Amino acid sequence: MKEVNYRGLWLEAVLLGLGVALAGWFIGHGFLEGRSSDRYVTVKGLSERAVEADLALWPLQFVATADELGSAQSRIDRGIEKTMEFLAGQGINTEQCERQSLKVTDLLARQYNQGPTRSRFIVNETLMVRSDNPRRVLEASQRVGELVNAGVVLSSGPEYGSGGPTFIFTGLSQLKPEMIAEATARARAAAEQFAADSDSGLGAIRHASQGVFLILPRDQAPGIQESSQFHKTVRVVSTVQYLLED
């Protein structure tokens, strides 16, 4: 009859029990750590700035018709000359103005032309007004009727929409650091208030994301486009998740 080694069996049992206990401790500790990491709050911080446009683009489109091409072009030239005088009188630097997009249409050359034509040629040309003094451009655009009274024929088309000025804000890069800091600080203040209301401590940041900077019209209403507004609002929202501590 084989002798049983009770000492060896006892040692194996002790080691097995110790292993099970340690495994349980690690599993339980990991579960508690996982549960604690699930306690967090998501907050948002908003930062806004009221700004004014610092660049204006104003496409002025001219049209003239005549049976002789040279006559139509001469009318365009006179219209642009009067317009340049008007712009200079409004304090706009005309050296930044540029003639572009010349288009000539010969009605008799159309393949499917039918019936007599009153004028053979239609000439279109655009004067692009570019100014780093957009306020003067805004004021001039409100007095464009003076050009019409002076006999200048202006038109609008699909290329530039209604033909009004486009106002641009180019100083976003200078605002970004300050606005990001402000949005983040406001998000933390909201998280601290939430933690205090829930009798919790505020821990480290679990996750953070910075929203896209938006340039919006100051007066937001249906149909109002940001590009046509001299006054604008710059906005950014930061989203931050903070861990909550017991």
SULKA-V677508 format. One record per residue. N is the residue number from 1. RES is the residue in one small letter. PHI is phi in radians with two decimals (999 if undefined). PSI is psi in degrees with one decimal (999 if undefined). Layout:
n:N res:RES phi:PHI psi:PSI
n:N res:RES phi:PHI psi:PSI
This chain:
n:1 res:m phi:999 psi:128.2
n:2 res:k phi:-1.32 psi:135.8
n:3 res:e phi:-1.42 psi:132.4
n:4 res:v phi:-1.48 psi:134.1
n:5 res:n phi:-1.58 psi:87.6
n:6 res:y phi:-1.18 psi:-30.7
n:7 res:r phi:-1.13 psi:-41.7
n:8 res:g phi:-1.16 psi:-41.0
n:9 res:l phi:-1.12 psi:-38.6
n:10 res:w phi:-1.13 psi:-40.2
n:11 res:l phi:-1.16 psi:-40.7
n:12 res:e phi:-1.12 psi:-39.5
n:13 res:a phi:-1.14 psi:-41.9
n:14 res:v phi:-1.10 psi:-45.5
n:15 res:l phi:-1.10 psi:-40.4
n:16 res:l phi:-1.11 psi:-43.0
n:17 res:g phi:-1.14 psi:-39.5
n:18 res:l phi:-1.14 psi:-39.4
n:19 res:g phi:-1.12 psi:-42.4
n:20 res:v phi:-1.11 psi:-39.8
n:21 res:a phi:-1.15 psi:-44.6
n:22 res:l phi:-1.12 psi:-41.0
n:23 res:a phi:-1.09 psi:-41.3
n:24 res:g phi:-1.11 psi:-38.7
n:25 res:w phi:-1.14 psi:-44.3
n:26 res:f phi:-1.13 psi:-41.5
n:27 res:i phi:-1.12 psi:-45.3
n:28 res:g phi:-1.13 psi:-41.4
n:29 res:h phi:-1.14 psi:-41.7
n:30 res:g phi:-1.12 psi:-36.3
n:31 res:f phi:-1.14 psi:-41.7
n:32 res:l phi:-1.16 psi:-39.9
n:33 res:e phi:-1.11 psi:-41.6
n:34 res:g phi:-1.11 psi:-41.1
n:35 res:r phi:-1.15 psi:-38.4
n:36 res:s phi:-1.18 psi:-33.7
n:37 res:s phi:-1.28 psi:-16.1
n:38 res:d phi:-1.40 psi:-10.5
n:39 res:r phi:-1.57 psi:101.6
n:40 res:y phi:-2.60 psi:166.0
n:41 res:v phi:-2.24 psi:140.0
n:42 res:t phi:-1.85 psi:124.2
n:43 res:v phi:-2.27 psi:160.3
n:44 res:k phi:-2.18 psi:144.6
n:45 res:g phi:-2.16 psi:130.0
n:46 res:l phi:-1.89 psi:139.7
n:47 res:s phi:-2.35 psi:132.8
n:48 res:e phi:-2.35 psi:149.6
n:49 res:r phi:-2.42 psi:136.5
n:50 res:a phi:-1.55 psi:125.0
n:51 res:v phi:-2.29 psi:165.6
n:52 res:e phi:-2.07 psi:148.9
n:53 res:a phi:-1.05 psi:145.6
n:54 res:d phi:-2.09 psi:7.1
n:55 res:l phi:-2.62 psi:138.7
n:56 res:a phi:-2.24 psi:138.2
n:57 res:l phi:-2.13 psi:124.8
n:58 res:w phi:-2.30 psi:101.0
n:59 res:p phi:-1.44 psi:119.3
n:60 res:l phi:-1.84 psi:119.2
n:61 res:q phi:-1.83 psi:129.6
n:62 res:f phi:-1.97 psi:147.6
n:63 res:v phi:-2.45 psi:142.2
n:64 res:a phi:-2.59 psi:146.5
n:65 res:t phi:-2.21 psi:147.5
n:66 res:a phi:-2.98 psi:161.2
n:67 res:d phi:-1.33 psi:-25.0
n:68 res:e phi:-1.87 psi:131.5
n:69 res:l phi:-1.07 psi:-41.9
n:70 res:g phi:-1.09 psi:-36.5
n:71 res:s phi:-1.14 psi:-42.1
n:72 res:a phi:-1.13 psi:-42.4
n:73 res:q phi:-1.15 psi:-35.6
n:74 res:s phi:-1.10 psi:-38.5
n:75 res:r phi:-1.13 psi:-39.4
n:76 res:i phi:-1.08 psi:-45.0
n:77 res:d phi:-1.07 psi:-42.3
n:78 res:r phi:-1.16 psi:-37.9
n:79 res:g phi:-1.13 psi:-41.9
n:80 res:i phi:-1.18 psi:-38.1
n:81 res:e phi:-1.09 psi:-44.7
n:82 res:k phi:-1.12 psi:-36.9
n:83 res:t phi:-1.18 psi:-40.3
n:84 res:m phi:-1.09 psi:-39.6
n:85 res:e phi:-1.12 psi:-40.2
n:86 res:f phi:-1.10 psi:-45.4
n:87 res:l phi:-1.12 psi:-42.8
n:88 res:a phi:-1.08 psi:-38.1
n:89 res:g phi:-1.16 psi:-21.2
n:90 res:q phi:-1.59 psi:6.7
n:91 res:g phi:1.41 psi:20.8
n:92 res:i phi:-1.72 psi:133.3
n:93 res:n phi:-1.25 psi:107.3
n:94 res:t phi:-1.32 psi:-9.6
n:95 res:e phi:-1.16 psi:-19.5
n:96 res:q phi:-1.58 psi:-0.3
n:97 res:c phi:-1.48 psi:144.8
n:98 res:e phi:-2.44 psi:130.7
n:99 res:r phi:-1.44 psi:135.1
n:100 res:q phi:-2.76 psi:171.1
n:101 res:s phi:1.01 psi:49.3
n:102 res:l phi:-1.29 psi:129.8
n:103 res:k phi:-2.39 psi:129.0
n:104 res:v phi:-2.06 psi:128.1
n:105 res:t phi:-2.01 psi:123.8
n:106 res:d phi:-1.78 psi:106.9
n:107 res:l phi:-1.14 psi:-29.6
n:108 res:l phi:-1.29 psi:-16.4
n:109 res:a phi:-1.55 psi:-3.5
n:110 res:r phi:-1.23 psi:138.0
n:111 res:q phi:-1.15 psi:-37.1
n:112 res:y phi:-1.92 psi:29.8
n:113 res:n phi:-1.16 psi:132.6
n:114 res:q phi:-2.26 psi:138.2
n:115 res:g phi:1.38 psi:171.7
n:116 res:p phi:-1.26 psi:153.4
n:117 res:t phi:-1.99 psi:137.6
n:118 res:r phi:-1.32 psi:-34.6
n:119 res:s phi:-2.42 psi:132.6
n:120 res:r phi:-1.31 psi:-41.7
n:121 res:f phi:-1.90 psi:141.4
n:122 res:i phi:-2.14 psi:122.1
n:123 res:v phi:-1.98 psi:128.0
n:124 res:n phi:-2.11 psi:136.9
n:125 res:e phi:-2.58 psi:149.1
n:126 res:t phi:-2.02 psi:135.1
n:127 res:l phi:-1.84 psi:111.7
n:128 res:m phi:-1.57 psi:114.2
n:129 res:v phi:-1.62 psi:120.7
n:130 res:r phi:-2.10 psi:126.8
n:131 res:s phi:-2.53 psi:138.7
n:132 res:d phi:-1.60 psi:15.8
n:133 res:n phi:-2.16 psi:71.7
n:134 res:p phi:-1.10 psi:-24.0
n:135 res:r phi:-1.12 psi:-39.7
n:136 res:r phi:-1.17 psi:-36.7
n:137 res:v phi:-1.13 psi:-40.4
n:138 res:l phi:-1.05 psi:-45.8
n:139 res:e phi:-1.14 psi:-39.7
n:140 res:a phi:-1.16 psi:-38.2
n:141 res:s phi:-1.14 psi:-25.7
n:142 res:q phi:-1.38 psi:-7.3
n:143 res:r phi:-2.08 psi:20.8
n:144 res:v phi:-1.14 psi:-18.2
n:145 res:g phi:-1.06 psi:-24.4
n:146 res:e phi:-1.13 psi:-33.4
n:147 res:l phi:-1.17 psi:-41.5
n:148 res:v phi:-1.11 psi:-41.9
n:149 res:n phi:-1.11 psi:-26.7
n:150 res:a phi:-1.47 psi:2.8
n:151 res:g phi:1.62 psi:9.8
n:152 res:v phi:-1.45 psi:125.2
n:153 res:v phi:-1.67 psi:112.8
n:154 res:l phi:-1.87 psi:153.5
n:155 res:s phi:-2.41 psi:170.2
n:156 res:s phi:-2.29 psi:153.8
n:157 res:g phi:-2.66 psi:179.5
n:158 res:p phi:-1.16 psi:-21.1
n:159 res:e phi:-1.18 psi:-40.9
n:160 res:y phi:-2.14 psi:18.1
n:161 res:g phi:1.14 psi:-131.2
n:162 res:s phi:-1.30 psi:-12.6
n:163 res:g phi:1.54 psi:1.1
n:164 res:g phi:-1.30 psi:169.5
n:165 res:p phi:-1.16 psi:149.8
n:166 res:t phi:-1.89 psi:125.1
n:167 res:f phi:-1.85 psi:128.8
n:168 res:i phi:-2.15 psi:139.7
n:169 res:f phi:-1.90 psi:120.4
n:170 res:t phi:-1.89 psi:3.4
n:171 res:g phi:-1.68 psi:24.9
n:172 res:l phi:-1.12 psi:-38.9
n:173 res:s phi:-1.09 psi:-29.8
n:174 res:q phi:-1.29 psi:-26.0
n:175 res:l phi:-1.52 psi:-24.0
n:176 res:k phi:-0.98 psi:-52.0
n:177 res:p phi:-1.01 psi:-45.8
n:178 res:e phi:-1.15 psi:-40.3
n:179 res:m phi:-1.24 psi:-37.1
n:180 res:i phi:-1.11 psi:-43.3
n:181 res:a phi:-1.09 psi:-41.4
n:182 res:e phi:-1.17 psi:-43.3
n:183 res:a phi:-1.11 psi:-40.5
n:184 res:t phi:-1.17 psi:-40.6
n:185 res:a phi:-1.12 psi:-39.6
n:186 res:r phi:-1.20 psi:-34.6
n:187 res:a phi:-1.13 psi:-41.8
n:188 res:r phi:-1.15 psi:-39.3
n:189 res:a phi:-1.08 psi:-39.8
n:190 res:a phi:-1.16 psi:-39.4
n:191 res:a phi:-1.16 psi:-40.5
n:192 res:e phi:-1.10 psi:-39.0
n:193 res:q phi:-1.16 psi:-40.5
n:194 res:f phi:-1.12 psi:-43.9
n:195 res:a phi:-1.08 psi:-42.0
n:196 res:a phi:-1.12 psi:-40.7
n:197 res:d phi:-1.18 psi:-26.2
n:198 res:s phi:-1.79 psi:12.1
n:199 res:d phi:0.98 psi:42.9
n:200 res:s phi:-2.16 psi:163.7
n:201 res:g phi:-1.72 psi:150.5
n:202 res:l phi:-1.61 psi:122.6
n:203 res:g phi:-1.68 psi:-153.1
n:204 res:a phi:-1.36 psi:169.0
n:205 res:i phi:-1.30 psi:126.7
n:206 res:r phi:-1.51 psi:-40.0
n:207 res:h phi:-2.81 psi:147.0
n:208 res:a phi:-2.53 psi:145.4
n:209 res:s phi:-2.53 psi:138.5
n:210 res:q phi:-1.70 psi:130.9
n:211 res:g phi:-1.30 psi:172.9
n:212 res:v phi:-1.38 psi:138.3
n:213 res:f phi:-1.25 psi:129.8
n:214 res:l phi:-2.03 psi:136.5
n:215 res:i phi:-1.90 psi:114.3
n:216 res:l phi:-2.07 psi:157.7
n:217 res:p phi:-1.16 psi:146.0
n:218 res:r phi:-1.04 psi:-44.4
n:219 res:d phi:-1.80 psi:103.4
n:220 res:q phi:-1.60 psi:112.0
n:221 res:a phi:-2.57 psi:158.2
n:222 res:p phi:-0.98 psi:133.1
n:223 res:g phi:1.55 psi:-10.3
n:224 res:i phi:-1.54 psi:125.2
n:225 res:q phi:-1.77 psi:140.8
n:226 res:e phi:-1.07 psi:-38.6
n:227 res:s phi:-1.16 psi:-20.9
n:228 res:s phi:-1.66 psi:0.7
n:229 res:q phi:-1.85 psi:129.8
n:230 res:f phi:-1.22 psi:-40.7
n:231 res:h phi:-1.61 psi:134.6
n:232 res:k phi:-2.37 psi:167.8
n:233 res:t phi:-2.21 psi:127.3
n:234 res:v phi:-1.73 psi:132.0
n:235 res:r phi:-2.40 psi:142.4
n:236 res:v phi:-2.53 psi:145.2
n:237 res:v phi:-2.19 psi:125.6
n:238 res:s phi:-1.79 psi:136.2
n:239 res:t phi:-1.98 psi:124.6
n:240 res:v phi:-2.30 psi:138.3
n:241 res:q phi:-1.91 psi:125.1
n:242 res:y phi:-1.94 psi:140.2
n:243 res:l phi:-1.28 psi:145.6
n:244 res:l phi:-1.86 psi:135.5
n:245 res:e phi:-1.96 psi:151.2
n:246 res:d phi:-1.27 psi:999
